[in-house]
C-alpha cells in the first residue's frame, strides 16, 4: 500500500472502515493530468476532510493551490497545527 510517507501503512489498515465511511459521505473533487488522477480533495459539508496529491505530483504546489482556491471561495483556516498521529501539518478549513 502506497500512501503518504508520514502515515504508516498500519494507520490505513486499522482505519480502513472509518476512511471508507468518510469518503462515502464526502463530496470528492479530483485533479487530473492527461486523464490520470493526480490528487483529490474531500469535502464534508463545509469542512475539508483532506487534500491528497499523488507522489509524483507532490512538491509541485498542487496542495498550496487547493488551499488558496478554497480561501478565495470563503473557507477560513480556523487552526493550523500538527496531528502527530498522521500528518506533519494539519489545516482546519471551513466556511464558519
RASULRA-V583669 format. One record per residue. RES is the residue in three letters. PHI is phi in whole degrees, 0 to 359 (999 if undefined). NEAR is the number of other ideal C-beta (glycine too) atoms within 8 Angstrom. Layout:
# RASULRA-V583669
{{RES PHI NEAR} {RES PHI NEAR}}
This chain:
# RASULRA-V583669
{{UNK 999 5} {UNK 257 3} {UNK 214 7} {UNK 302 7} {UNK 300 4} {UNK 267 6} {UNK 244 9} {UNK 291 5} {UNK 302 7} {UNK 298 6} {UNK 301 10} {UNK 296 12} {UNK 296 8} {UNK 282 6} {UNK 245 8} {UNK 306 8} {UNK 296 6} {UNK 297 7} {UNK 297 9} {UNK 301 8} {UNK 296 8} {UNK 297 11} {UNK 296 9} {UNK 290 6} {UNK 262 6} {UNK 252 10} {UNK 275 6} {UNK 242 9} {UNK 248 7} {UNK 249 7} {UNK 255 12} {UNK 240 8} {UNK 229 6} {UNK 52 4} {UNK 64 3} {UNK 247 6} {UNK 293 8} {UNK 246 11} {UNK 181 14} {UNK 203 10} {UNK 232 12} {UNK 248 13} {UNK 248 12} {UNK 236 9} {UNK 57 4} {UNK 255 7} {UNK 239 9} {UNK 276 12} {UNK 287 8} {UNK 183 6} {UNK 239 10} {UNK 238 9} {UNK 230 11} {UNK 300 9} {UNK 304 5} {UNK 290 5} {UNK 255 10} {UNK 292 9} {UNK 69 3} {UNK 252 6} {UNK 91 6} {UNK 296 12} {UNK 298 10} {UNK 296 7} {UNK 294 8} {UNK 296 12} {UNK 297 12} {UNK 298 8} {UNK 300 8} {UNK 294 10} {UNK 295 11} {UNK 296 6} {UNK 274 6} {UNK 105 6} {UNK 288 11} {UNK 236 9} {UNK 286 10} {UNK 275 7} {UNK 202 7} {UNK 226 7} {UNK 193 6} {UNK 240 7} {UNK 251 7} {UNK 296 4} {UNK 289 5} {UNK 224 8} {UNK 213 10} {UNK 286 4} {UNK 216 7} {UNK 220 9} {UNK 245 9} {UNK 254 9} {UNK 252 12} {UNK 205 10} {UNK 266 6} {UNK 274 5}}
